């Protein structure tokens, strides 16, 4: 997909079809992606577009107040 980031030198690239990662598959040790946090602005493997597998996702805005020295 041209909209996704090109794999980097540390990314694992399969030359043959790999098992689906979206749904849980205990037999293969695949935890699935349901309930995982994703990055709404990322085009990489942590991005919601890839990680949510077309299921859609909810966004949450968090405001963090920290003390600075």
C-alpha positions as a Markdown table, in Angstrom:
| # | Residue | x | y | z |
|---|---|---|---|---|
| 1 | Unk | 0.0 | 0.0 | 0.0 |
| 2 | Unk | 1.7 | 3.3 | -1.1 |
| 3 | Unk | 0.1 | 5.1 | 1.9 |
| 4 | Unk | 2.1 | 3.0 | 4.4 |
| 5 | Unk | 5.7 | 3.6 | 5.4 |
| 6 | Unk | 8.3 | 1.5 | 3.6 |
| 7 | Unk | 9.8 | -1.2 | 5.8 |
| 8 | Unk | 12.9 | -0.2 | 7.6 |
| 9 | Unk | 16.1 | -2.1 | 8.2 |
| 10 | Unk | 14.7 | -3.5 | 11.5 |
| 11 | Unk | 11.3 | -4.4 | 10.3 |
| 12 | Unk | 10.4 | -8.0 | 9.6 |
| 13 | Unk | 9.3 | -8.6 | 6.0 |
| 14 | Unk | 7.7 | -11.9 | 5.0 |
| 15 | Unk | 8.3 | -13.2 | 1.5 |
| 16 | Unk | 5.5 | -15.7 | 1.9 |
| 17 | Unk | 2.0 | -15.1 | 3.2 |
| 18 | Unk | 2.0 | -14.9 | 7.0 |
| 19 | Unk | -0.8 | -15.8 | 9.3 |
| 20 | Unk | -3.2 | -13.0 | 10.1 |
| 21 | Unk | -2.3 | -10.9 | 13.1 |
| 22 | Unk | -5.6 | -9.2 | 13.6 |
| 23 | Unk | -7.5 | -12.1 | 15.3 |
| 24 | Unk | -6.3 | -14.0 | 18.3 |
| 25 | Unk | -4.8 | -17.5 | 17.4 |
| 26 | Unk | -3.5 | -19.3 | 20.5 |
| 27 | Unk | -2.3 | -22.2 | 18.4 |
| 28 | Unk | 0.2 | -20.0 | 16.7 |
| 29 | Unk | 0.8 | -17.7 | 19.7 |
| 30 | Unk | -0.8 | -14.7 | 18.0 |
| 31 | Unk | -2.5 | -12.4 | 20.6 |
| 32 | Unk | -4.5 | -10.4 | 18.1 |
| 33 | Unk | -4.9 | -6.6 | 18.1 |
| 34 | Unk | -8.2 | -6.1 | 19.9 |
| 35 | Unk | -7.9 | -3.6 | 22.7 |
| 36 | Unk | -4.4 | -2.5 | 21.9 |
| 37 | Unk | -3.4 | 1.2 | 21.8 |
| 38 | Unk | -2.5 | 2.5 | 18.4 |
| 39 | Unk | -1.1 | 5.8 | 17.1 |
| 40 | Unk | -3.7 | 7.7 | 15.1 |
| 41 | Unk | -1.1 | 9.8 | 13.3 |
| 42 | Unk | 1.4 | 7.1 | 12.5 |
| 43 | Unk | 1.7 | 5.5 | 9.0 |
| 44 | Unk | 4.0 | 2.8 | 10.5 |
| 45 | Unk | 3.2 | -0.6 | 12.0 |
| 46 | Unk | 1.9 | 1.1 | 15.2 |
| 47 | Unk | -0.7 | 3.1 | 13.3 |
| 48 | Unk | -4.4 | 2.6 | 13.8 |
| 49 | Unk | -4.9 | 2.0 | 10.0 |
| 50 | Unk | -2.8 | -1.2 | 10.1 |
| 51 | Unk | -3.3 | -2.3 | 13.7 |
| 52 | Unk | -7.1 | -2.0 | 13.8 |
| 53 | Unk | -7.5 | -4.1 | 10.6 |
| 54 | Unk | -10.4 | -2.1 | 9.3 |
| 55 | Unk | -12.5 | -2.5 | 12.4 |
| 56 | Unk | -12.4 | 1.2 | 13.3 |
| 57 | Unk | -11.1 | 2.7 | 16.5 |
| 58 | Unk | -12.0 | 5.3 | 19.2 |
| 59 | Unk | -9.8 | 8.3 | 19.9 |
| 60 | Unk | -9.1 | 9.6 | 23.4 |
| 61 | Unk | -7.6 | 13.0 | 24.2 |
| 62 | Unk | -5.6 | 13.1 | 27.4 |
| 63 | Unk | -4.2 | 16.3 | 29.1 |
| 64 | Unk | -1.3 | 15.7 | 31.4 |
| 65 | Unk | -0.1 | 18.3 | 33.9 |
| 66 | Unk | 3.4 | 17.9 | 35.1 |
| 67 | Unk | 5.6 | 19.9 | 37.4 |
| 68 | Unk | 8.7 | 21.4 | 35.8 |
| 69 | Unk | 11.8 | 22.6 | 37.6 |
